[in-house]
């Protein structure tokens, strides 16, 4: 039985807020040594309420927050106004894209990187690859990847942690850099007009709900076929046929070829004839995507800097690129990202986007909001503590298109988001360098830019993290 140090009587007495520690319930153990559960005692709650009512600072905070969003109360006005949007090195002179109600940021960021060279080759300022086309093939490939995972784990109990994780997290919109590369290398790319957006590509919830329902049903059938010695290939083919049908109804039919012609910004007309998506990729993607690597800042001490990391069961294209990270010091990550921008190439990156962000103004800084001050509660944590406790992981991918360098050191970064142009600087956000340290997890750089101490990780056998590891979070 649990024990509390407070005593009660039939007479209700006003609690003394200065005696709060005396009313904190204590734990006890039973005869087996098991710690007994401790109920929340009414006297303890009454003491908390009295202590709150006696604190003028908390009452003022209550008055403010009950009428105003807490973020506006907590915002550090002086800090916000100190963040200028200008940068010494800015690459973007184009309009942002808009992922709308979908989780395709990783694909948008990757295609935004690819369109820089494509625009130069086409002689145009504005151009977009089809994000719908890339998502279509990612979804179909990922359905096949899921079916293979189901077959491979068919001998495990359905309520095992791995099987449960696979069934719970299947076929979301998010992804990683290497997954995007796998799609592009196999299926190519097309201009947006060759496969434009549909209602479902811009608002994926209804489509994903039906796809997950069919795949979970298929998972049961595949597990049964393995257990009973049935025709696993036939069951899988039936599942993928249905997935293909649902996808094509929602997103349209991806082109196998298209007639490509355009007028450049000098009013010159060009015709390139009928191209396949793979031919379009070869002609208008100017980057060798096989020569890029994803650097991560995994702050956990058990994962040393310089190590190669991967995540089990993470991917989309069978036979495609392995999701591979090189765990690098944050100073190196920032140095390489800044150098890429100064050299004229934007940088794909992944971060935990929401903390310390003002969406309307489009700014991030590590100390932009003082929630601890509003509540009188210490909410400070380290990056490592946030990762191991599940408080932080990569949630969004964007493109670094500018950096402000002073005496060789970055002090803020310009970011191309994919949330449309009605926020921030027409959709471009400004990141204070302090925020980069705390909430950026990944950047993609050229392999030939790596310092010598990180190069062995390009070919080393990676540390395999479990499927549910925070480093497997999808942007």
C-alpha positions, 0 to 999 in steps of 0.5 A: 500500500502507498503511504502519504505523510499528510494526515486527514480528518473530517475537518478540512484545513487550509493547506499551507503552501510553504509546507508543500514538500511535507505533502509529497506522497512517498513510495513504499514497497510490498513484500516482494520488493516491488514499488507500489503505485502512489495515488495522487492525494487530494491534500497534495493537490490542494497544497499545489493550488494554494501555492499557485494562488499565492504566487503573483508571477504565476497569476500574471502568467495565467492572466496572460496565457488564458487570453493570448497564445502562450507562444506570443507571451513567451516570445523574446521580442528583443531576440526576434527583432535582432534577427535580420533576414539579409545574408552575405551569400544568397543563392535563391532568386526563385519562388518557393514551392508548396507541399500543402497538406502532405508530408513530402518535404524531403522530396520537395527539398531534394527536387528544389536542389535538383532544379537549381541546375535544371533552371540554368540548363533550361535558361529559365528562372522558374521551374519545378519538377513534378513532386507528384511523380516522385511521390507516386513511385515512392509510395509504390516502391515502399509498398513493395518494401513493406511486403518484403519486410512482412515476409521476412518477419513472418516468423516473429509474433505479430505483437513483437516490437518490430512487427508492431512498429512496421504495421503502425508506421507504414507508408507515411509521406516522409522520407530520407535523402537516400530514399529520394535518390533511390527513386530518382535513379530508378524512375527518373524525374519529369517536369511538373506539367507532365504529372501535375498535382492532384487533390490527393497529392496535395492532401494525402490523408484520405489516400494514405488511410486506404493504402494502409488499410489494404497493406495491413490486410495484405500483411495478414495474408502474407503472414498466413501464406508463409505459415501455411506454405502458400503462394507468397508471390501471388499474394504479394502480387495481389496486394501490389495490384490493389495498391497500384490501383488506389495510387493511380486513382488518387495521383493519376498515371505517371508518364512513361514518356512526354513531349518536352519543349519550352521557351526560355527567359530570353524568349527563345523556343526550344524543343527536345522531343519525346523523352522518358523520365530517365532521359529527362533526368540524364539531360536536366539533372546536373548533379551526380547524386551518387556522390553525396552523403548525409551527415548527421549529428547524433548526440548520443555518446554511445555513437561516436563521431566518425562512425557510419550509421544505418537504420534497420528496415528503413528504405523504399526501393528494393536494391536501391541505396542504403540509408547511410549516415556519417555521424559528424561533429556539428562544427564540421557539418556547419563548415561544409554546409556553409562552404557549399553555399559559398561555392554556389550550391544549396544544401538539403538538410533535416531538422526538428522544425517546430521548437523555437520557431515563429512561423509567421515571421519565419525565424528560428533561434535557440532562445526565441521563446522563454517558456521556462520564464512563463511557467517558472518551470525549468524546461531546459534540456540538452540535445542528447536528452531530447533525443533519448527521451523522445522529445526531439527528432528530425521532422522536416527537410528543407534547403539551405540557400544562403548563409551570413558569414562574419570573419569566417563563421556563420551567424545565420542561414537562409532557408527555402521552405516548402510551405508556400509564399504567404509566410516569412520572406515570401516563403524563405525563412531565417535561421539563427546559427544558435538554432542550427546547433540545437535542432538541425540533425542532417545535412547532405554534402558532396563526398569529396568535401569530407575531411580525411577523418570522416572518409572511412565512414563512406565504406565502413560497415555501419552501426545498425540502429533498430527500426524505431531509433530516433535516427530513423525519423522521417521528414 
